[in-house]
Amino acid sequence: MFNNTRKAQARLTASFGKMKEDAFAFDFIERYFKKKDKSGSFHFLSEKSCNDLDFKELFMYVDRTTSRVGQQYLYDRLRTVPKSGDELSSQEQLVNKIGNDPELRVNLQLQLEKLGTDEAYYITSLFHETYIEEPKWFFVTRLLSFTNLLSLVLLPFNPQLIFVLTGVFILNAGIHFWNKRNLYQYLASIPQLLRLNDVAKALLKSEIFLEKKRDLDESIATIDKVRNKMSFFKLTSKLESDVEIIFWAVLEFFKILFLLEPLFLFGILKQLDTKRKEIEEIFSFVGYADFLISIASLRKGLDQYCIPEITNSNKTLEATAIYHPFIVNCVANSIQVKEKSILLTGSNMSGKTSFIRTIGINVITGLSLNTCFAENLSLPRTCIFSAIRISDDLMNDKSYYFEEVLTIKEMIDHGRSGKPNLFLLDEIFKGTNTVERISAGKAVLSYLAKSDNIVFVSTHDIELADLLKEEYVLYHFSEKIDQKSIDFDFKLKEGKLRNRNAIRILQINDYPDEIIGEAIEISKELDNITK
C-alpha cells in the first residue's frame, strides 16, 4: 500500500501543469450544468456560442481536474459568468497556496482520486433528479418481510410454518427481482455519495479550507446520519462484482427472504429526498477544491498568462499580447477598445476569425477562471453572444441565411437587455446578395454597437468598412504574395485592408490565363462602378 501511494504521488507530481490524455464523456460532464438552477448567474454560454468558440476543445485544454466531480464543477464554472467577483480574492489566495505547495496539492489530489471513476458522475442525480416513488401496494412488502421474520422465529415450535415461509419466499422473490431495475438506478450514485462525504471530510482537514469547514460540518453530519443504511448499497455494489458467487448467493437468499433491497432502497430515498441541499453543498465544495487545483495546474503549464482586470467600464476592452491557447505558435496581438467597436477586414486564412475566437475564449476564461492567455487584459463583466459557425438546418427546412437572421435577432434582443454584451460575428449576412448584405449589415452593426455593447465583426466587404468607419475602429490582417506562395504574418494592423489577393491566389494555383485576365478586367470595372 505504501508503494502504491508513493507511485500515485509521483504520478500526480509529474502530471501537474500538463494536459490530460483521458477520453472526455461530455454527456456526463455536462449533466451538472444542464440541470443546475442558473437564475443566480450573470450569464451563461448558449450551445450556439459554445459551438462557435470551440468550447469543448477549450474545456479539454483547461481541464486539469482529478475527480469526476471536479470535472463537472469546472464545466459549469467555465460556461457561467458569475454576478460578481467577490470571491476572487480568496480564490486567488487558495490557488497560489496550492500551486506553491506540492505536498499539500498532492495530498488533496490523492483524496480527489477516490472520485475518479465514472460512477461519480451520477452523484448529481441525487440532488437534481426526481426519485422513484413507492408503489401504492408497497405496504405489502413490510407485511411479507414481517411474516417471514415471525415464521422463522416460530418455526422451531411449529414446523408446518415452513410452508408459509416457502410460499412467502416465492412472493418475495417476485418483488425482489421486480425491484432490481429500481436498485440499479442507484447502485452507482449512493455508494459514490458515501465516498463524496468521506472525501469532503478529508479535504476539510486542510487548514486552507478552514472557513469552508464551518459551513459544511452540518451538511456532512446530516449525510452521516443515513450512512449505515447507505452502506448496504456500497456492500451490494461490491458484492455483485468482487465477492465469490457462493457468498453472493447466500446474501441474495437473505435479501429475498426479508425483502431487504426494496425496503432499504425506498427508505433511503425518502431520507435523501429531504437532504438535496446538503448533498449539493458537499458536491460543490469538493468540486471547488478540484477546480482550484485545475487552475493552478493550467497556469503552471502556460508560458504566458495573466490575471485579468475586471472593470466597470462596459465599453472598454484592452489586451496586450493576447493569443489563442491551442493554436501552436500562435502570433500574439494587442488591441484597445474604447467606446467604439471593432471591424476586421482581411482575406481568407489571414487570421480574422481566429482573432475573434481568441477574444471570445479569453473573455470566457477571464470571467470564469480569472486566467487569460495574454500579457495583460482588462475587460468588463459581460454577456457573450456569437454568430460565427452557422449552417443550414435542413431537418427544419431553414436556409443558411434564415439561420443567420434568427441568430442575429437574438443578439438584437439581448442588446436591449440593459446588460453589457460582447457580440462576435464573422462575415455578417454572407448568405445573401452583396447589395442587401452590405445594407442590412451596416444597419444591424450600427444598432448592435449602441448602449454598453462591444462588437467584434469580420468582413470581406470593404464598402461595409467605409460605411461604419465613424462607429467602428478598423483593423485588418494581410499577407505577402510572391510568384509562387502566400505568406500570412497573422499580425493585427490598424486601418482597413487595401490589397486584394483572391485573383492572385487563383493565378498562383495555375488557373488558365484566360480566367485570370477576365477576372482582373471585371474587378476593375466593378471598382469603377462602386467609386
Secondary structure, DSSP 8 states (H G I E B T S, - for coil): -HHHHHHHHHHHHHHTTS---S---HHHHTHHHHHS--TTSSEE--HHHHHHTTHHHHHHHH---SSHHHHHHHHHHHTEE-S--TTHHHHHHHHHHHHH-HHHHHHHHHHHGGG-SGGGGGGGHHHHS------GGGHHHHHHHHHHHHHHHHTTT-TTHHHHHHHHHHHHHHHHHHHHHHHHTTTTHHHHHHHHHHHHHHHTTSGGGHHHHHHHHHHHHHHHTTHHHHHHHHHHHHHHHHS-HHHHHHHHHHHHHTTHHHHHHHHHHHHHHT-HHHHHHHHHHHHHHHHHHHHHHHHHT-SS-B--EEES-TTEEEEEEE--TTSTT---EEEEEESSEEEEE--TTSSHHHHHHHHHHHHHHHHHHS-BSSSEEEEE--EEEEE-S---BGGGTB-HHHHHHHHHHHHHHHHTSSS-EEEEEESTTTTS-HHHHHHHHHHHHHHHTSTTEEEEEEES-HHHHHHTTTTEEEEE--EEE-SS-EEE----EES------HHHHHHHTT--HHHHHHHHHHHHHHHHHH-
